[in-house]
């Protein structure tokens, strides 16, 4: 049975209030075990609309998730997922991240694509993605699932906007034609200690491939990416948890570094 519209509104408010109050909640699928991926994306879209109405924020791009084969295998799926970036998610290296509005945050190192042209259509190719990208840059995404103990099903995480919370883009912006996007190494450190290493090859072989897939998914819903949009292409390593007084630095070959400090 499809999810009823009145129930959809209740779930959207449930997710929104959990984020606003930094409060863990039980999974949506505990009550609606047959929630489909299609319904979950509808909830995600409704959550974006609700935030635009309530917070005065705006959509400024997308983020990709489950872009590694390892994570897909863990979730029992064979393709990535996506969520929306909002203007109130932007954070900066020179401003500490406040811990109190978060629940159980983790940081993921990613490559951000900054678009110089619109990008839309089911026939978009990897070459089109590179052509439409003005710059690539190092980035850290802060994910913060609203679900208890950071545990969820695929439908839950999609509805929860793929655990999105904040993101930081580093200060070095590079032309995509000047770098081998499929072979960028990365070292992730926490409080001066190396925690993880990774490669852009972990992102579906190449982050450009991941973004091409996302554009096709958006096109199937009559959507696309716009000039000025930011795309977070997917995690290059495992996510690492952090707390107040922690600092995290991600260093990328040929892309420089990006950092955050949590107070």
C-alpha positions in Angstrom: 0.0 0.0 0.0 1.4 3.4 -0.9 2.3 5.9 1.8 -0.7 8.1 2.5 -0.2 11.9 2.0 -1.2 12.7 5.5 1.3 10.2 6.8 4.0 11.7 4.6 3.5 15.1 6.2 3.8 13.6 9.6 7.0 11.8 8.8 8.5 15.0 7.3 7.7 16.9 10.5 9.1 14.0 12.5 12.4 14.2 10.6 12.5 18.0 10.7 11.9 18.3 14.4 14.6 15.6 15.1 17.2 17.7 13.3 16.1 21.0 14.8 16.1 19.6 18.3 19.3 17.4 17.8 17.3 14.5 19.0 17.6 10.8 18.1 14.5 9.1 16.7 13.5 5.6 15.8 13.6 4.5 12.2 10.7 5.3 10.0 10.6 1.7 8.8 9.9 0.6 12.4 6.4 1.9 11.8 6.3 1.6 8.0 8.4 -1.5 7.1 7.2 -1.5 3.5 8.5 2.0 2.8 9.9 2.0 -0.8 12.9 3.8 -2.2 10.5 5.8 -4.4 8.5 6.9 -1.4 11.7 7.7 0.5 12.8 10.1 -2.2 9.4 11.7 -2.1 9.8 12.2 1.6 13.3 13.7 1.0 11.9 16.1 -1.5 9.1 17.1 0.9 11.7 17.6 3.7 13.6 20.0 1.4 10.4 22.0 0.7 9.6 22.1 4.4 13.0 23.5 5.2 12.8 26.1 2.5 9.5 27.2 3.9 10.5 27.1 7.6 14.1 28.2 7.5 14.3 30.4 4.4 17.1 28.2 3.1 17.5 27.2 -0.6 18.8 24.3 -2.6 22.4 24.8 -3.7 23.4 21.3 -5.0 23.4 17.7 -4.2 25.5 15.1 -2.3 26.1 11.5 -3.2 26.1 8.6 -0.8 26.9 4.9 -1.0 29.4 5.5 -3.8 31.7 2.7 -2.7 31.1 -0.9 -3.6 31.9 -1.9 0.0 29.1 0.4 1.4 26.7 -0.8 -1.3 27.3 -4.4 -0.3 26.8 -3.5 3.4 23.4 -2.0 2.5 22.5 -4.8 0.1 22.1 -2.4 -2.9 23.9 -2.0 -6.2 23.7 1.8 -6.8 24.4 5.0 -5.1 21.9 7.4 -3.5 21.7 11.2 -3.4 20.4 14.0 -1.2 20.1 17.8 -1.4 22.5 20.4 -0.2 20.9 23.5 1.4 22.5 27.0 1.8 22.3 26.7 5.6 24.6 23.6 5.5 27.6 25.7 4.4 30.3 25.8 7.1 33.8 27.4 6.9 37.3 26.4 7.9 37.8 29.6 9.9 34.7 29.2 12.0 34.4 26.4 14.6 31.6 23.9 14.1 29.2 23.9 17.1 28.7 20.4 18.5 25.5 21.2 20.4 23.1 21.3 17.3 24.4 17.9 16.2 23.6 14.4 17.5 26.5 12.0 16.6 28.4 13.7 13.8 30.9 12.1 11.5 33.2 13.6 8.9 33.8 12.3 5.4 36.5 13.5 2.9 35.1 14.2 -0.6 35.8 16.1 -3.8 33.5 19.0 -4.4 32.5 19.9 -8.0 31.6 23.5 -8.5 29.5 23.9 -11.6 30.0 26.7 -14.2 27.1 25.5 -16.4 23.7 23.9 -16.1 23.8 20.1 -16.3 20.6 18.1 -17.1 19.5 15.2 -19.1 19.5 11.4 -19.2 22.0 11.5 -22.1 24.7 13.4 -20.1 28.1 11.8 -20.3 31.2 11.9 -18.1 32.7 14.3 -20.6 29.7 16.6 -20.2 30.2 16.6 -16.4 33.8 17.7 -16.7 32.9 20.3 -19.3 30.2 21.8 -17.0 32.5 21.8 -13.9 34.4 25.0 -13.4 36.4 23.9 -10.4 37.0 20.9 -8.1 38.0 21.4 -4.5 38.8 19.4 -1.4 35.8 19.1 0.9 34.6 17.6 4.2 31.0 16.6 4.7 29.6 16.3 8.2 27.0 13.6 8.2 24.6 13.2 11.2 21.9 10.7 10.9 18.9 11.5 13.0 18.2 7.8 13.7 19.2 6.2 17.0 22.7 4.8 17.0 23.3 5.8 13.4 21.4 2.7 12.3 18.9 2.7 9.4 17.7 1.0 6.3 18.2 2.3 2.8 14.7 3.9 2.7 15.3 5.5 6.1 18.6 7.2 5.1 17.2 8.5 1.8 14.2 10.0 3.6 16.6 11.6 6.1 18.3 13.4 3.2 21.2 10.9 3.3 22.2 12.0 6.8 23.2 15.5 5.6 24.2 18.1 8.1 27.1 20.5 7.1 29.9 20.7 4.6 33.1 22.7 4.2 34.9 23.4 0.9 38.6 24.0 1.0 40.2 27.2 -0.4 42.1 25.6 -3.3 40.0 25.4 -6.4 41.4 23.6 -9.4 40.3 23.2 -13.0 39.0 19.7 -13.5 41.1 19.4 -16.7 44.3 19.9 -14.7 44.0 16.8 -12.5 43.4 13.1 -12.8 40.1 12.9 -11.0 40.1 9.1 -10.9 43.5 8.9 -9.1 43.6 11.4 -6.2 45.0 10.1 -2.9 43.8 11.4 0.5 45.0 11.2 4.1 42.5 11.9 6.9 43.7 12.9 10.3 42.0 13.6 13.6 43.8 15.6 16.3 47.1 15.1 14.4 46.8 11.3 14.1 46.2 9.6 10.8 42.9 7.8 10.9 42.2 6.8 7.3 43.6 6.9 3.8 41.6 6.8 0.6 41.4 7.4 -3.1 39.0 9.0 -5.5 38.9 5.6 -7.2 36.8 4.4 -4.3 34.0 6.7 -5.6 32.5 4.4 -8.3 36.0 4.2 -9.9 35.9 8.0 -10.6 33.8 10.8 -9.0 32.8 11.9 -12.5 31.1 8.5 -13.0 29.1 9.1 -9.7 28.0 12.5 -10.8 27.0 11.3 -14.2 24.8 8.7 -12.5 23.2 11.3 -10.3 22.4 13.6 -13.2 20.6 10.7 -14.9 18.6 10.1 -11.7 17.6 13.7 -11.4 16.6 13.8 -15.1 14.2 11.0 -14.6 12.3 13.3 -12.2 12.5 16.3 -14.4 15.3 17.9 -12.4 18.9 18.8 -13.0 21.9 20.7 -11.7 22.3 24.5 -12.2 25.2 26.8 -12.7 26.7 27.6 -9.3 25.6 24.3 -7.8 27.9 22.3 -5.5 28.1 18.6 -5.9 29.7 16.5 -3.2 30.8 13.4 -5.2 31.0 10.8 -2.4 33.2 9.7 0.5 36.8 8.6 -0.3 37.2 6.7 2.9 35.3 5.7 6.0 33.5 8.4 8.0 35.1 9.3 11.3 33.2 10.4 14.4 34.2 13.5 16.2 33.3 15.4 19.3 33.8 18.9 20.8 37.5 20.0 20.8 38.4 17.7 18.0 40.1 18.9 14.8 40.0 17.0 11.5 42.2 17.6 8.4 41.9 15.9 5.0 44.9 16.3 2.7 44.4 15.5 -1.0 47.1 14.9 -3.7 47.2 17.9 -6.0 44.1 19.5 -4.3 45.5 20.8 -1.1 43.7 20.3 2.2 40.5 21.1 4.1 39.9 21.2 7.8 37.4 21.6 10.6 37.5 22.3 14.3 34.6 21.5 16.6 33.9 23.4 19.7 
